[in-house]
Amino acid sequence: MKTTITGLACALMLVAATAAAQDKAPAKKIYCWDEGGHKVCGDALPPDAADAARTEISARTGITVRSVERALTDDERAAAADAHRQAALDAEAEAATKRRDLAMVESYATEDDLRRAYGERITLVEESLKTSRLGLANLRQSLLSLLRQAADLELQSKPVNKALTGNILRQHGDLLRQQAILEQQLQDRQSLGSDLEQALARYRALKSPETAATQG
C-alpha cells in the first residue's frame, strides 16, 4: 500500500512538471509573407524573408499575434532620418518664435510702444540706405575716373599699367559688394512693414486673454 501511494505521488509530480514545461515552452507561430506576389506561410521564417513584411499567427489558436512592417531600405532610412531632423528643427524654430513673442509682450506694454520700436528700426535702415546710396555713387564716380584714365592711355597707344588695372578691378569689386549690401538693405526695409503687421497680430493674440480678463 505504501509503495502504491508513493508511485501515485510520483506520477502526479511528473504530470505537473510536464505541464509546467509545456507552459514555459514558447508558443509556436506560423509566419506568412509575400514572395513574388504570392502569399507564403511556414512555421519558420527563411533568412531571405527576414526583412519582408509579415504576419505572425498563433499555431494553437490561428489568431494573428503580430504584424511586422518590411525593413526600410538605406534610402528610406536616410529620408526618415532627414525628416526627423527637419521636424526637430521646425519644432525648435516654433519654440524660438514663441519665446520671442512672449519676450515681445513683456517688453512692450502697449501696441504704440511696439510701433515706436519698429519705427526706430525703420529709421535706422533708412539712414543706412542713404549712406549706402551715397557710397555707391562715390564708387561709381571713382571707377568711371579710373576707366577714363585707362581709355585715354589706350587712345594714346600707351599700355595700361598694372597699378591702374589693379585699382580698376578693386573698385569694381567694391562696387559690386556695395550694390549687394544696398539690395539687402532694401529687402530689409520692405520686410519691416509686413513684419510689423505680423508682430502686431501676434501681440494682440497674446494680449487678448489679459484684455478679456480685465474687461471681465
PyMOL commands that set and color helices and strands:
alter all, ss='L'
color gray80, all
select helices_A, chain A and resi 2-24+47-49+74-107+111-155+162-215
alter helices_A, ss='H'
color red, helices_A
select strands_A, chain A and resi 29-35+38-42+54-58+64-68
alter strands_A, ss='S'
color yellow, strands_A
deselect
rebuild
show_as cartoon
